[in-house]
Amino acid sequence: MRKVILHYHLFKNAGTSLDESFKANCKAGEWVTREFPSSAHKNRKELQAWIASEANAVCFSSHTAMLPPPEIAGVSVFPVIFVRHPIDRIASVYAFERRQGADTFGSKLARNGDLSRYVEVRLSEVHDRQCRNFHVNRFAAMYPDSHGSELERAVKAARNLPFVGVVSRFDDSLRKLESGLREAGFEAISLQSVQKNVSRTIDAAMDDKMAEIRSRMAPEIYQALVEANGDDIEFFNIVDEKYR
């Protein structure tokens, strides 16, 4: 049975740092990355074909790959995914897009306004999930709508996936991931904590982070942001509880 790692690299969830750890365990050509279309059917079909076609690869990384992990004959896929406190993540997204210099909607918006304005505009776009329950949207895709609400499906996914890490507990998560991967057959893997592409420190106390973010925003916008991420905050607390 061929064994591979599939890293669901969620935007600003310490994914670049994790990929650096994976690369250190891979020979040339064993770590690969690719992005996929937004259509769920095409996304999952192309993801499955990609893993099957990259016969020499051991670790696959993608920002856009959708759950559930693909089922491929003769291949055992170990999915890896991290979560982050949603408000802290949004501040990190803003910081990254502000300095990015790209021609994207988010980057231009961040360069031309403060965090409060950035959040206000993104929340006004009802189909924009970057600042609205981002995590539950990504995790809920693991199950069809018949399995419950978006939050219920996301929680079910987190409980059934072999590993879900927490950015604010990165070192603890790495130790847990390393242990899980060794049990899954990656006996020689050794994951070292590195920080790459970091927009905001991941080590500060969460209460201090929330106070700092709140101080930068209009009170009504901050409150709207918290309300828009109610499911994400509940979801994060459920996952984080496993590490407490």
QUITAFEN-V346387 format. One line per field, one symbol per residue. psi: psi as a letter, one per 40 degrees, with the letter a starting at -180 (. if undefined). burial: # if it has 9 or more other ideal C-beta (glycine too) atoms within 8 Angstrom, else .. A space follows every 50 residues. Layout:
psi=???
burial=???
This chain:
psi=hhhihhhgghhfffdddddddddeeiihedhiiiiiiehddddddddddd dddgdeidhhhhdehiiiiihhhehhhhihiiiihddddddddddddded eifidddddddeiidddddddddehdehedehfdddddddediideeaid dddddddddeidhhihdefddddddddddddddeegdehhhihihifhdi ieeihdddddddddeeihdddddddddefddddddddddddde.
burial=..########.############.##...####..#.....###.###.# #..#..######.####..#.#..########################.# .....######.#.#########....#.##############......# ########..#.########.#######.###.#.#..#.#.#....### .#...#..##..#...#...##.###.#########.###....
